[in-house]
Every structure is written in structure tokens, then in C-alpha cells.
Amino acid sequence: MTVLLETSFERTLDAVLGRFAEPEWPGMLVEAWVFEDRAARRAAEAVLRGRGFEAVIRSAYKPLVHAFLEEIDMAGVSAVTIGLPPEGSLRFRVEAYPLPGLLAPVAVEYVEGRTPEHYEVTLVRASGPEHLFVFAPNRRRADHLGRQALSPTGWIRTFPPGCPVPNHNAMEPTEYEAVFDAVIAAVRGHGWPAATPFFETLEIAVGIGGVERKLDWQDECISTREALHEDLYFSLLELFQAIGGKEPGTREFQPGQIVPLIEARSGATTVKVSVLPHVWAAQLVWEPERLENASRPLTAMEIDAAQVRLGGEAFGASSAQGRQVRGRYFAGTGPGLVVSSGQHANETSGPVGALRAMPALLRRGVQVAVIAQENVDGYALHHRLRLANPRHMHHAARFSALGDDLGARAGEGLGERAALVEALRRTGARLHINLHGYPAHEWTRPLTGYLRGGYSPYALPRGFFLILRHHAGLEDQADAFLQALTARLIGDAALAALNAVQIAAYRMHLGAIESPVYNGIICESGVNARQGPPFQLITEYPDETVYGDAFRLAHTTQMNTVLHAAELVRDHGMLAGREMAA
């Protein structure tokens, strides 16, 4: 083991309390913004009041949402208008999410504001409009790649008694930001080898306070620890891509497995960055559930056992950490079909949906191969991460133990990907159904611009949607297939309701959806430049990370997609035309 960094940082709340031991004037007002939950902030306020101060301590993360949750009186309000800071208004519009859902049935309208540091809020009451300003503490900072980013930060203002003008009004860097900066500096300053992978496991263990708050709308929550996981993981991945001379977002690059372990802690914040061998962690064990009633992600053992029960011919491949990717082939009749899931291992509804669909496919005599869990190393990491934070999205488990996206592998050294190549070879598949998911609640990177890069369209849930990649010349068939498939899927009333709510919220906060919406389901379609079957259908369900009835709807939708798609191809002759000559 090599330790790159081991240190601690004073909790910002403790620093505030130490700084204000006694007021310069009786009744002096202290306003502070920190990355802490309500209970911790209220406790600090009580301490300051006991010392003779007036005190208000607010959240630096999603300050407008917290203002409505904690301070703004909505009694008698019939409408709300929110003026967004003009610089980066799209980012501030997303930062205000999901206020329309939380405040319903009160109507919420976003407009462009005039002040760069405040949300301008107008509350419409019977007595007339009420105007408020909600401060949004931000600073412009260079991110891990030297790009300028506007990011939330700590802040302190003090007011003498009865004076509306602060005698102190300045940014206050927090432990939350200090952790991120220290980790990036330690990794950047280390002497990494020339060849990849640079390491087996890079572990970033952080114990920190913060916000962890479930919201009373959809599956939304506010979590600074989840946001720190996401910021550290993707920033380090991009940093290693730069070290390796690659563009940010390069999916085939293999730096190794990056593992942020962000856990709740009171008192000083601790951080340790270590280079380790591959970690074989204990897996979660539960009482087994029937697949159709599964209320949580399956364990790796449950997935393997369910595949074995199907029968068929076994095939597979080995992972970087020595686990087995297992598949099953069934020599039925008709066009070949491959069903796979778990390419991104934190997307957990796909394996259940794939396994639930298989018995019906076999009864119909379909020629099919199934791989219910493609990224077995990532799946093991996801189970480990969920022990501490079961509802977080955990994108560190998205890619393989080598740090790449299995879907980008080609040529030599296929590893886990060899199982899918074999499935396609055995079936001669015309259609590959690739079951995926994405975050079920807001996905942010607060310290690198809040919204960042090619993942911005996934920042907010937009319901269950479909992507169909196809060979050149098959556009018309792809479009007809998507229309027929969505017409069948939207018959599920629960799915229709979910999509209607989430698509409306997405449009309000991120703007127009450019892709067509067929039967209430967003559909993206385009030519696949990579080799593969003529058609690849990718599902995207907001399943990171849901449980209970929400999880049941997720895997039921995945199952229904497989069954309806197979029926359209086998029994209705869809996707059977000729490709354009190369």
C-alpha cells in the first residue's frame, strides 16, 4: 500500500464557533453558509445565541431550495417567480430543482434576474407581492483541468446591531472544498508509471459532515456526500485521462479502479488517499426474494443462481479481478437475440428485468443469449459502497476494475467484453437489447461547475427512455420500431405517470428535449459507427438507486421492453430489412 495523502481539516462549523467567541456588540448578527445539515446548523446557532449573538447559518449547497424548506413562509402564496442570476442561468435553474414539485400546486416561474449573487424571489399573496433576495454563495475557481468553474462555497457576513450594511462580507473556504483540493493536488503530484493501468485500486476515504436529506417529491434528495463522491470520481478519472494524454470523457482509457469512500463523520474531517491492490470486499446477503417481487438489487450469487436455473449452454469470460462473467445460450428459432445488462454496474434494474424476461422468451422458442451481469467487478464494488450509502448513485461502480467502459473495448484484451462477443457470435443476433439505467435523482458536481461535460443531459431524471443504434440505411425501420415499442410500453399506467412528471420537470429546468417523444417516451436514434448487430436497443431507466415499489416498476419496465421488442421482431417481422451497402 502507498499512502498519497493522510490529513484532517477542521470542521467549518467549529471554526465559526471558535471565531465568534464573544460579540463586538451585544446582539451582533452572524450569517454563515456551510456544507452542513439543518440539525448541525441549528445546534451551532444555539451556541452563538448563548454567547449573545443573533445567528443564522444556512446551507451553501442548493441555497434556494433550503430557503424554501427552512425559512420562507408559503402560507397564502398563490404563485412564485424566481429571478435567476444572469451568469450561468441554466446552472442556477437546475440548482433550484425540484422547487416546482415541492411547492405544488403553487405555480413556479423562472425568469432572468438582475443580480449576480442572489436569487430574486417574488411571492404572490392576496395582500400583494412580497420580494425576497436569497444569497447564493459562489466563487470562481480553476478546476482539476484548469478550466474556470463557478462553484458553491462557504461565506460569512456580520452586521452590527440595527445596521443593514455588513461590516464583514467574505468567502469562507470550507472543509468540503479543502478535501477536494487536497485530493486533486496529491494525485496530480504523484509520480505515476508511464503504462496503464496506473494502479489496481486508488481509494479515497473521507469522513465528513454534510447534508443528507430526503425530499418529499419523487425520489429526490439532497446529499453533499454523494455529490463529493461524484465530483471526486469523475474529476480524478478526467485528471488521469489528461495524464495519459487523452481527452476528457475517453471511455476506453484504463487508469485502474477509482474508489471514493465518503462516509458521515462528526468533528474534524478526515481524508486518506491510498494506492492498494484489488480489494475483495464481503458482499451483501439478504433473504432471497422472488424475482417478480424483488424490492432491491440482486446479489451476484442470486444473479448467477437464477441464470443457472434457466438451463441452456453456458459460456463466459473472466474479469480483471478474477470474477466470472456468465452467460447462457438457447438454440431456439427465428432471428437471433441477445439480452445483456449490468455493463454499468450501478444500474441495477437491468439484471432483474433480463432474468424475469427469459422464461417467457424460452417458452416462445426464441433463439437467445443472456448475460445478466456483464461488469462483475463493478457490481462487487457497488454492493460494497451501498453498505454505507444505500441510496447514492455510486458512479465509481459504473466502469470496470480497469477504469474503462466495457462498451468501448475492442481488439485484443477484451476481458469481460469477450462474453458479449461470444453471445453475438452464437446467436448471429439481429437485435441486441442492452439494459441500462441512470440517476433517479439530481446528479451534481458542485466543485467543478455543478453541471459538467457530456453527462449534463443526465443531470435530472427524464423518465424511462430508449436509444436505438443501427446500421446505415435502417433509419425508417428504427423509427417504426420505436413507435410500435413505445405504444406497447406506455400502457403501464405507473410508467406513464412517472414519465409525464419527470419529463415536465426536466423541460422546466434543463430546457427543450430535442429527441422525439413517442407515446410519452423519449426516443433517441442514430447510426452506430461501431461493429455489431444491425440494431442495438438501449434502455435507460432512472434506477440509481431506488428500492421497493420504485425498483419493482423499474425492473418490470425492463422486462416488458425485452418481451415487447422480441415479439415485434419475431412475430411481426420488424427490423428485418436490408442494410445499406458499406
C-alpha positions, 0 to 999 in steps of 0.5 A, spaced: 500 500 500 502 507 498 499 512 502 498 519 497 495 523 502 493 522 510 490 529 513 484 532 517 481 539 516 477 542 521 470 542 521 467 549 518 462 549 523 467 549 529 471 554 526 465 559 526 464 557 533 471 558 535 471 565 531 465 568 534 467 567 541 464 573 544 460 579 540 463 586 538 456 588 540 451 585 544 446 582 539 451 582 533 448 578 527 452 572 524 450 569 517 454 563 515 453 558 509 456 551 510 456 544 507 452 542 513 445 539 515 439 543 518 440 539 525 448 541 525 446 548 523 441 549 528 445 546 534 451 551 532 446 557 532 444 555 539 451 556 541 452 563 538 445 565 541 448 563 548 454 567 547 449 573 545 449 573 538 443 573 533 445 567 528 443 564 522 447 559 518 444 556 512 446 551 507 451 553 501 449 547 497 442 548 493 441 555 497 434 556 494 431 550 495 433 550 503 430 557 503 424 554 501 424 548 506 427 552 512 425 559 512 420 562 507 413 562 509 408 559 503 402 560 507 397 564 502 402 564 496 398 563 490 404 563 485 412 564 485 417 567 480 424 566 481 429 571 478 435 567 476 442 570 476 444 572 469 451 568 469 450 561 468 442 561 468 441 554 466 446 552 472 442 556 477 435 553 474 437 546 475 440 548 482 433 550 484 430 543 482 425 540 484 422 547 487 416 546 482 414 539 485 415 541 492 411 547 492 405 544 488 400 546 486 403 553 487 405 555 480 413 556 479 416 561 474 423 562 472 425 568 469 432 572 468 434 576 474 438 582 475 443 580 480 449 576 480 449 573 487 442 572 489 436 569 487 430 574 486 424 571 489 417 574 488 411 571 492 404 572 490 399 573 496 392 576 496 395 582 500 400 583 494 407 581 492 412 580 497 420 580 494 425 576 497 433 576 495 436 569 497 444 569 497 447 564 493 454 563 495 459 562 489 466 563 487 470 562 481 475 557 481 480 553 476 478 546 476 482 539 476 483 541 468 484 548 469 478 550 466 474 556 470 468 553 474 463 557 478 462 553 484 458 553 491 462 555 497 462 557 504 461 565 506 460 569 512 457 576 513 456 580 520 452 586 521 452 590 527 446 591 531 440 595 527 445 596 521 443 593 514 450 594 511 455 588 513 461 590 516 464 583 514 462 580 507 467 574 505 468 567 502 469 562 507 473 556 504 470 550 507 472 543 509 468 540 503 472 544 498 479 543 502 478 535 501 477 536 494 483 540 493 487 536 497 485 530 493 486 533 486 493 536 488 496 529 491 494 525 485 496 530 480 503 530 484 504 523 484 509 520 480 505 515 476 508 509 471 508 511 464 503 504 462 496 503 464 493 501 468 496 506 473 494 502 479 489 496 481 485 500 486 486 508 488 481 509 494 479 515 497 476 515 504 473 521 507 469 522 513 465 528 513 459 532 515 454 534 510 447 534 508 443 528 507 436 529 506 430 526 503 425 530 499 418 529 499 417 529 491 419 523 487 425 520 489 429 526 490 434 528 495 439 532 497 446 529 499 453 533 499 456 526 500 454 523 494 455 529 490 463 529 493 463 522 491 461 524 484 465 530 483 471 526 486 470 520 481 469 523 475 474 529 476 480 524 478 478 519 472 478 526 467 485 528 471 488 521 469 485 521 462 489 528 461 495 524 464 495 519 459 494 524 454 487 523 452 481 527 452 476 528 457 470 523 457 475 517 453 471 511 455 476 506 453 482 509 457 484 504 463 487 508 469 485 502 474 479 502 479 477 509 482 474 508 489 471 514 493 469 512 500 465 518 503 462 516 509 458 521 515 463 523 520 462 528 526 468 533 528 474 534 524 474 531 517 478 526 515 481 524 508 486 518 506 488 517 499 491 510 498 494 506 492 492 498 494 491 492 490 484 489 488 480 489 494 475 483 495 470 486 499 464 481 503 458 482 499 451 483 501 446 477 503 439 478 504 433 473 504 432 471 497 426 474 494 422 472 488 424 475 482 417 478 480 417 481 487 424 483 488 424 490 492 432 491 491 438 489 487 440 482 486 446 479 489 451 476 484 450 469 487 442 470 486 444 473 479 448 467 477 443 462 481 437 464 477 441 464 470 443 457 472 436 455 473 434 457 466 438 451 463 441 452 456 449 452 454 453 456 458 459 460 456 463 466 459 469 470 460 473 472 466 474 479 469 480 483 471 479 481 478 478 474 477 470 474 477 466 470 472 462 473 467 456 468 465 452 467 460 447 462 457 445 460 450 438 457 447 438 454 440 431 456 439 428 459 432 427 465 428 432 471 428 437 471 433 437 475 440 441 477 445 439 480 452 445 483 456 445 488 462 449 490 468 455 493 463 454 499 468 454 496 474 450 501 478 444 500 474 441 495 477 434 494 474 437 491 468 439 484 471 432 483 474 428 485 468 433 480 463 432 474 468 424 475 469 424 476 461 427 469 459 422 464 461 417 467 457 422 468 451 424 460 452 417 458 452 416 462 445 422 458 442 426 464 441 433 463 439 437 467 445 443 469 449 443 472 456 448 475 460 445 478 466 451 481 469 456 483 464 461 488 469 462 483 475 467 487 478 463 493 478 457 490 481 462 487 487 464 494 488 457 497 488 454 492 493 460 494 497 459 502 497 451 501 498 453 498 505 454 505 507 450 509 502 444 505 500 441 510 496 447 514 492 448 513 485 455 510 486 458 512 479 465 509 481 461 502 480 459 504 473 466 502 469 470 496 470 476 494 475 480 497 469 477 504 469 474 503 462 467 502 459 466 495 457 462 498 451 468 501 448 473 495 448 475 492 442 481 488 439 485 484 443 484 484 451 477 484 451 476 481 458 469 481 460 467 484 453 469 477 450 462 474 453 458 479 449 462 477 443 461 470 444 453 471 445 453 475 438 457 470 435 452 464 437 446 467 436 448 471 429 443 476 433 439 481 429 437 485 435 441 486 441 437 489 447 442 492 452 439 494 459 441 500 462 439 505 467 441 512 470 440 517 476 433 517 479 435 523 482 439 530 481 446 528 479 451 534 481 458 536 481 458 542 485 466 543 485 467 543 478 461 547 475 455 543 478 453 541 471 459 538 467 461 535 460 457 530 456 453 527 462 449 534 463 443 531 459 443 526 465 443 531 470 435 530 472 431 524 471 427 524 464 423 518 465 424 511 462 427 512 455 430 508 449 436 509 444 436 505 438 443 504 434 443 501 427 446 500 421 446 505 415 440 505 411 435 502 417 433 509 419 425 508 417 425 501 420 428 504 427 423 509 427 417 504 426 420 500 431 420 505 436 413 507 435 410 500 435 415 499 442 413 505 445 405 504 444 406 497 447 410 500 453 406 506 455 400 502 457 403 501 464 399 506 467 405 507 473 410 508 467 406 513 464 405 517 470 412 517 472 414 519 465 409 525 464 412 528 471 419 527 470 419 529 463 415 536 465 420 537 470 426 536 466 423 541 460 422 546 466 429 546 468 434 543 463 430 546 457 427 543 450 428 535 449 430 535 442 429 527 441 422 525 439 417 523 444 413 517 442 407 515 446 410 519 452 417 516 451 423 519 449 426 516 443 433 517 441 436 514 434 442 514 430 447 510 426 452 506 430 459 507 427 461 501 431 461 493 429 455 489 431 448 487 430 444 491 425 440 494 431 442 495 438 436 497 443 438 501 449 434 502 455 435 507 460 431 507 466 432 512 472 434 506 477 440 509 481 438 507 486 431 506 488 428 500 492 421 497 493 415 499 489 420 504 485 425 498 483 419 493 482 416 498 476 423 499 474 425 492 473 418 490 470 419 496 465 425 492 463 422 486 462 416 488 458 421 492 453 425 485 452 418 481 451 415 487 447 421 488 442 422 480 441 415 479 439 415 485 434 421 482 431 419 475 431 412 475 430 411 481 426 417 481 422 420 488 424 427 490 423 428 485 418 430 489 412 436 490 408 442 494 410 445 499 406 451 497 402 458 499 406 
